[in-house]
Amino acid sequence: MKTITTAKLVPLLVTLIYISFAASTTVAAAEQQLTPEQAAFAERTYAFMDEMDALYFGTLAKLNGTDEVEVLDFPTEYGDHNVNVSRGPVVEKAGRMRVVHRKPKMEFQGKPIWSRFFSVDTHPATPKVGMLHAAFTINFKEDGSSMVGGWVDVLPGAMPAEDLARLKKAMDRIFTDYGIDPEPHRTMSCEGSPGEGERRREPACVGGSFYGRDMMVVNDKNFNFMSEFYREFLLIYLDLIGQHRATPYTDEDLAKQDYMRRNWLEDRFFSDPYTGNVVPYEVWALSTLPPVVKF
């Protein structure tokens, strides 16, 4: 694993990752199987992920006063994994994972022709801002089906009620703008789906889950909805970190943060089917786990 500054990382990230992944014969062959319409969505996906990279690490550099980023490239026969991690005094640990899927490892994944995954996991130092998990995924399968989805929500810790209300209100507006019922997605975020184990994460349920039965086909409306939902949630969340970087907190607040971080660790080991069966430990541990867990 190596360390690089975001001043070098952000402008070069797209090129370095794309060249590295595109060099794979498997990836190149998958790209060639896409229809012109699917290829256009692939390009939009690359652009969206690159935009989120720049937003995320650019903001973290300002908050932490450092642009150093740890980088891990971890290819396997099932997929190419790229993890970047930023650490500092305001945001203790912030991970980002990009995955190019090669072939399914478990039956529930299906058989995609082309599949990409992007996620961020953010652990602020202050207990007044909870932990963010935001995932975006898209694929086109051999049977002609497609899907775009993800999971965007916070584990609240000691977040003030008004901050959670701000996030929910902003997401409600996007649900309304696209004519999408938020209820099943909020229920999925809160309750999970079949296959998840014990000790599941305990989110605030102000965002939404777009996995399982609620995954959407790839079209303009759904792609625009998912990318706007992700972007807006991330923008507000990062703004909240800046607002609360010096907000006083209590021992009770710290206890809530400790519980939240332990709950997320337990989710990673015992509940999430992807960390349990699909994503290599070296990848998800670096990208997603809290900087400190207390028992």
C-alpha positions in Angstrom: 0.0 0.0 0.0 1.2 3.5 -0.8 0.4 7.1 0.2 -0.2 9.9 -2.3 -1.4 13.5 -1.9 -4.9 14.4 -3.3 -3.2 17.3 -5.1 -1.7 14.6 -7.3 -4.5 12.1 -6.8 -7.6 14.0 -7.9 -6.4 15.2 -11.3 -4.8 11.9 -12.1 -7.3 9.5 -10.5 -9.5 9.0 -13.5 -6.7 8.3 -15.8 -4.7 6.0 -13.5 -7.6 3.9 -12.5 -9.2 3.7 -15.9 -5.9 2.8 -17.6 -5.1 0.2 -15.0 -8.6 -1.4 -15.3 -9.0 -1.0 -19.0 -5.7 -2.9 -19.6 -7.5 -6.0 -18.5 -8.5 -8.2 -21.4 -11.7 -9.2 -19.5 -12.7 -5.6 -19.0 -12.0 -4.6 -22.6 -14.1 -7.6 -23.8 -17.0 -6.6 -21.5 -16.9 -3.0 -22.8 -17.2 -4.3 -26.4 -20.3 -6.3 -25.6 -22.3 -3.2 -24.6 -24.9 -1.7 -26.9 -24.4 1.9 -27.8 -27.1 2.9 -25.2 -25.4 0.8 -22.5 -22.0 2.2 -23.4 -23.4 5.7 -23.0 -24.5 4.8 -19.4 -21.0 3.3 -18.8 -19.4 6.7 -19.7 -21.9 8.5 -17.5 -21.0 6.1 -14.6 -17.3 6.9 -15.0 -18.0 10.6 -15.0 -20.2 10.3 -11.9 -17.6 8.3 -9.9 -14.9 10.7 -10.9 -17.0 13.6 -9.8 -17.7 12.0 -6.4 -14.0 11.3 -6.0 -13.0 14.9 -6.6 -15.8 16.2 -4.3 -15.0 13.7 -1.5 -11.3 13.9 -1.3 -11.2 17.6 -2.1 -13.5 18.4 0.8 -11.6 16.0 3.1 -8.3 17.7 2.3 -9.8 21.1 3.3 -11.3 19.7 6.5 -8.2 17.8 7.7 -5.6 20.2 6.4 -3.8 17.3 4.6 -4.2 15.8 1.2 -2.4 12.5 1.9 -4.3 9.5 0.7 -3.5 5.8 1.3 -4.0 3.7 -1.9 -4.6 0.0 -2.2 -5.0 -1.8 -5.5 -6.2 -5.4 -5.0 -7.1 -7.4 -8.1 -8.6 -10.9 -7.8 -10.1 -13.3 -10.3 -13.6 -11.9 -9.4 -12.8 -8.2 -9.6 -10.4 -5.3 -9.5 -10.5 -3.3 -6.3 -9.1 0.2 -5.7 -9.3 1.7 -2.2 -8.3 5.2 -1.2 -8.3 6.3 2.5 -7.9 9.8 4.0 -7.1 10.3 7.7 -6.9 13.4 9.8 -8.0 15.3 12.9 -11.5 16.3 11.7 -12.4 13.2 9.7 -10.5 10.4 11.5 -10.9 8.0 8.6 -12.6 8.2 5.3 -12.5 5.3 2.8 -13.5 5.0 -0.8 -13.8 1.8 -2.8 -14.1 1.4 -6.6 -14.7 -2.1 -8.0 -14.7 -3.5 -11.5 -16.5 -6.8 -11.3 -15.1 -9.6 -13.5 -17.3 -12.5 -12.6 -19.7 -13.4 -9.8 -18.4 -15.2 -6.7 -21.8 -16.0 -5.3 -25.0 -17.0 -7.1 -27.0 -14.0 -5.8 -24.8 -11.7 -7.8 -26.0 -12.9 -11.2 -23.8 -12.9 -14.3 -23.1 -9.3 -15.5 -21.5 -8.4 -18.8 -20.4 -5.0 -17.3 -20.6 -4.0 -13.6 -19.2 -1.2 -11.5 -19.4 -0.4 -7.8 -18.5 2.8 -5.9 -18.8 3.4 -2.1 -17.6 5.8 0.6 -17.5 5.2 4.3 -16.8 8.2 6.5 -15.9 8.3 10.3 -15.8 11.9 11.6 -14.0 12.6 14.9 -16.9 14.4 16.4 -19.8 12.2 17.7 -22.2 15.0 16.6 -22.0 13.7 13.0 -22.7 10.0 12.5 -21.0 7.6 10.1 -21.8 7.7 6.4 -22.1 4.6 4.2 -23.0 5.5 0.6 -22.8 2.9 -2.2 -23.6 3.2 -5.9 -23.7 0.2 -8.2 -24.7 -0.5 -11.8 -24.6 -3.4 -14.1 -25.8 -5.0 -17.4 -26.4 -8.7 -17.3 -26.1 -11.5 -19.8 -29.8 -12.1 -19.8 -30.5 -8.6 -21.0 -31.5 -7.2 -17.7 -29.9 -4.3 -15.9 -29.9 -2.5 -12.6 -28.8 0.7 -10.9 -29.0 0.9 -7.1 -27.1 1.3 -3.9 -27.4 2.2 -0.2 -27.2 5.8 1.1 -27.8 6.5 4.8 -26.1 7.3 8.1 -25.6 5.5 11.4 -26.6 8.5 13.6 -24.5 8.2 16.7 -25.1 11.5 18.6 -26.4 13.5 15.6 -28.9 16.3 16.5 -32.4 15.6 15.4 -32.4 18.8 13.2 -29.5 17.5 11.2 -31.2 14.2 10.5 -34.3 16.1 9.5 -32.3 18.2 7.1 -31.0 15.1 5.4 -34.5 13.5 5.3 -36.1 16.7 3.9 -33.6 16.9 1.1 -34.0 13.3 0.2 -37.8 13.6 0.3 -37.6 16.4 -2.2 -35.7 14.1 -4.6 -38.1 11.2 -4.1 -40.9 13.6 -4.9 -39.2 15.1 -7.9 -38.8 11.7 -9.5 -42.2 10.3 -8.4 -40.6 7.5 -6.4 -42.2 6.3 -3.2 -39.7 6.6 -0.4 -41.4 4.1 1.9 -40.1 0.8 0.6 -36.5 2.2 0.3 -36.6 3.6 3.8 -38.0 0.2 5.1 -35.2 -1.6 3.3 -32.6 0.7 4.8 -34.0 0.1 8.3 -34.8 -3.7 8.0 -32.5 -5.0 5.4 -33.2 -7.9 3.0 -33.2 -11.7 3.2 -29.6 -13.1 3.6 -28.4 -10.5 6.0 -27.2 -11.9 9.3 -27.4 -10.9 13.0 -26.1 -7.7 14.5 -27.1 -5.6 11.5 -26.3 -1.9 11.2 -28.7 0.5 12.8 -29.2 3.4 10.4 -31.1 6.6 10.8 -33.3 5.7 7.9 -33.3 9.2 6.4 -31.8 8.0 3.1 -32.7 4.8 1.5 -31.7 1.3 0.3 -32.0 0.5 -3.4 -30.9 -3.1 -3.2 -32.9 -6.3 -3.3 -36.5 -6.1 -4.4 -36.2 -2.3 -4.9 -33.3 -2.3 -7.4 -34.1 -0.2 -10.5 -33.5 -0.9 -14.2 -31.0 1.3 -16.0 -32.7 4.2 -17.8 -32.4 8.0 -17.7 -34.8 8.5 -14.9 -33.4 5.9 -12.6 -29.7 6.8 -13.3 -30.4 10.5 -12.7 -32.4 9.8 -9.6 -29.7 7.6 -8.1 -26.8 9.9 -8.9 -28.7 13.0 -7.7 -29.7 11.2 -4.4 -26.1 10.2 -3.8 -24.6 13.6 -4.6 -27.0 15.6 -2.5 -26.7 13.3 0.5 -22.9 13.5 0.4 -22.9 17.3 0.0 -25.1 17.8 3.0 -23.2 15.2 5.1 -19.8 16.8 4.4 -21.3 20.2 5.2 -22.5 18.9 8.6 -19.0 17.8 9.4 -17.7 21.3 8.8 -20.4 22.8 10.9 -19.8 20.5 13.9 -16.0 20.3 13.8 -15.8 22.4 17.0 -19.3 21.7 18.5 -19.0 20.7 22.2 -20.0 17.2 23.1 -20.5 15.1 26.2 -19.4 11.7 27.5 -22.8 10.4 26.6 -22.3 11.6 23.0 -19.0 9.7 22.9 -20.7 6.6 24.2 -23.2 6.8 21.4 -20.3 7.0 18.9 -18.6 4.1 20.5 -21.8 2.0 20.2 -22.3 3.1 16.6 -18.8 2.1 15.6 -19.0 -1.3 17.2 -22.4 -1.8 15.6 -20.8 -1.1 12.2 -17.9 -3.5 12.9 -20.4 -6.2 13.8 -22.4 -5.5 10.6 -19.3 -6.0 8.6 -18.4 -9.3 10.2 -21.7 -10.9 10.9 -24.4 -9.3 8.7 -23.5 -7.9 5.3 -23.5 -10.7 2.7 -20.9 -8.9 0.5 -18.3 -8.4 3.2 -19.0 -12.0 4.4 -18.8 -13.7 1.0 -17.7 -11.5 -1.9 -15.4 -8.6 -1.1 -11.9 -9.5 0.1 -11.2 -8.7 3.8 -8.1 -6.6 2.9 -10.4 -4.4 0.8 -13.5 -3.9 2.9 -11.6 -3.6 6.2 -9.4 -0.8 4.9 -12.1 1.0 3.2 -15.0 0.7 5.6 -14.0 -0.1 9.2 -13.9 2.6 11.9 -10.5 3.9 13.0 -11.2 2.8 16.6 -13.7 0.3 18.1 -14.3 -0.1 21.8 -15.8 -3.1 23.6 
